Amino acid sequence: MSTDLQEAMEHLSPVWTHLTHIVVERGEGVYLYDGEGNRYMDFTSGIGVTNTGHCHPEVVKAVQEQAARLLHGQANIVFHPPMLQLVEELRTVVPASLDSFFFSNSGAEAVEASIKLARQATGRTNVIVFQGSFHGRTVGTMSLTTSKTVYRVGYQPLMAGVFVAPYPYSYRYGWSDEQTTAFCLRELELVLKGQTAPEETAAILIEPVLGEGGYVVPPSGFLGALRDLCDEHDILLIIDEVQSGFGRTGKFFALEHFDVVPDILVMAKGLASGLPLSGIAASRALMEKWQPGTHGGTYGGNAVACAAAVATVRLLRDGGLVDNAATRGEQLLAGLRRLQEQHSIIGDVRGLGLMIATEFVGTDGHHGKQYAKRVQEACLEENLLLLTCGTYGNVIRWIPPLVVSAEQVEAALEIFARALESVER
C-alpha cells in the first residue's frame, strides 16, 4: 500500500469500524484482490449486497452503457427508461398485489419510506418491531433497531411510538418451535393490550429472517399468524427484505418460504449488485393514500443504479442464481453441521439458502463471542472474509455471492475447520 493511501486512511472518520485494512483494487465473482495481487474469498458480499458476485459482466455492461447515455434524471422532473424497466422487471418477482414502487438509495431510507407510508395511509402513529431487529441507523430507523445498543447509544431520545415484541428465536429460548411461536404471539397480543392499542398501531415491521440480530429463521407458522393478526386489526404488515431478498435465501424473497404477502415490501442491498438503490413495493390503492410531495429524494431511482438493478433482477431470475443459492446453501449447511458435531463451541447452525449462521457458545453455556471473534480472525489469516452478528456478537454469518461454486464452498469449509481447530487447541 502506498504511503499516500495510508495517510488518507487517517483522514476517514473513525466512526466506521473496519474488519480489515485491505485496500481492494478489483473484484471478480467471490474474490477480491488487493494491489499486491493477494486474493481474498469474500463470504460477506459487502454485507449481503453483491449477490451476483463482484463485477458480474452483465451488470458492468449495463452500467457502462447507461453511464454513456444518462447519469441522472431526477424523478420529480423526468422519467427515464431504466426506472420504468426496473418496475416491469420487479413486477415479475414480487407478489402480484404489490404493483406500485417507490425508490430510494439505502435500506434505511426505504424503511423510513415504509413507515411514512404506513402512518399516512392509516392515520395511525405507532409501529411494532421485534427484539433483535436491524432496520437502519438514521434517527428514525435506529429507533426501530434493537439488535445492539451500539446502534443507538448516545442518540437518545429516539423517535416515539415504537414498541418491541419478542422475535421467535427458538434456540435462544431453548424451546420447540411450537412453544416459541405460542409464546411470541401471546406477548405480541400483550403489547396490543398493554402498550399500543390496535386502533393507534399503523404497522408491524419484521425481518422474515433476522439479520444483524443473528440470522434467525422464524418457525414456519409465525409469519402467517402475524399476517392474520394484522388483518384482524387492520394493521399494515411491513416485511423488511433488505438483507434476505434477491435470492439470498434460495427463494427470490424470503417471504416465499412462509407463503405470506405483506402490505409493504422493503428492498435494498442485493437489488443493484453494489450500486446504491433501494425501494418499497405496495399496492396502488395503498400508495394512493400517500400525499404527493410529502416524501421524496434527489437521487432515488438513479438511472445508472436502475440499469444495474434491471440486469441484476434478470440475472437472478433467469440465470439460475436463486437455485444455486438453494443448492450451495444445502451444501454449506450440511458441512457446518458436520463441524458442529466435532466442535462443542458451535451451539447452533441454522439458515435458509446462503443466509446461514453458526452461533458459538462458551464452555459455561453462555454466549461465545470470544470464539466467534477468534475463528473469524483465524479465517482472515487464510484470506477468507466472514462477518459476525447477533446481539452478543457470538454468531458468524455466511453470506457468499450467489455465484459461489461447490468447490469454493468446500474450500471455505476447510478453512473454517482449521480455524475451529486452532481456536480449540
Secondary structure, 3 states (H helix, E strand, C coil): CCHHHHHHHCCCCCCCCCCCCCCEEEEEECEEEECCCCEEEECCHHHHCCCCCECCHHHHHHHHHHHCCCCCCCCCCCCCHHHHHHHHHHCCCCCCCCCEEEEECCHHHHHHHHHHHHHHHHCCCEEEEECCCCCCCCHHHHCCCCCCHHHCCCCCCCCCCEEEECCCCHHHHCCCHHHHHHHHHHHHHHHHHHCCCHHHEEEEEECCCCCCCCCCCCCCCHHHHHHHHHHHHCCEEEEECCCCCCCCCCCCCHHHHCCCCCCEEEECHHHHCCCCCEEEEECHHHHCCCCCCCCCCCCCCCHHHHHHHHHHHHHHHHCCHHHHHHHHHHHHHHHHHHHHHHCCCEEEEEEECCEEEEEEECCCCCECHHHHHHHHHHHHHCCEECEEECCCCCEEEECCCCCCCHHHHHHHHHHHHHHHHHHHC
